[in-house]
């Protein structure tokens, strides 16, 4: 039985770092990085996504060999259109290569981009029956129409649901929150960049995490890159800071998604969103130490628990 499932997209990535280092033809995807982050803490993780005809099957074989269940990855009968290029500055800040000339935010899409994204996003009927007993499901960034359908169909008493952004429709220019969607979540997990796109302006992370908490989710975590994350508990009206784990970062791609996967397991295991953020932070710290999602597949539980112990002493 799969205990934890991640839902979203697979991508073929090109990465360019500020020092000129390049990661070419990397196995990527928001739900895959999230699954890797969850697998660091659990041996019962599955992925729900779509793979085009030219998405390398040897990558999926390696994912499967690591213990991550891939029966939720359905075939898309066409070339894989989700190909992403990322370039990073010296501070590790990212923008998509195709957006470099326009300065558009990463999640601000044109209508045709939104349609392509929808095409590569799984539907609820592609959620395998073998995952029916999943106690936790993380929804990686997908168009809000898909999110609403997926969350609505997979909502189940006793099942924990977490969601990354976007929860708005930038292709139509509508940025209002979908409150019914957000109110059904156990945690909302955007990055500071995604918050900036949603509010259409820079926003203090503490103000952002509190504002998002008023939209209905049981917990809100804003990922703030090298500064770690802020965790807001609306019930207690508390904001906690979980620092990043100090490591040698090579490629920041997928760090936020891996955080979400680790967070999902941590939230179910501990019931505490702050402890869950520590789990997520540890997952992200391993993923950034190499190129691509496959890098962290060999991380051991003992290694993860050592980093978790260190983080517990630093949280405020």
Secondary structure, DSSP 8 states (H G I E B T S, - for coil): --SEEEES--EEEEEE-TTS-EEEEEEE-HHHHHHHHHHTT-S-EEEEEEEETTS-HHHHHHHHHTT-EEEEEEEESS----EEEEEE-TT--EEEGGGTTT---TT---HHHHHHHHHTS--GGGS-GGGTT-SEEEE-S--HHHHHHHHHHH--TT-EEEE-S--SBGGGTB----HHHHHT-SEE--BHHHHHHHHTS---HHHHHHHHHTTS-S-EEEE-GGG-EEEEETTTTEEEEE-------S--TTHHHHHHHHHHHHHHHHS-HHHHHHHHHHHHHHHTTSSSGGGGGG--HHHHHHHHHHHHTT--
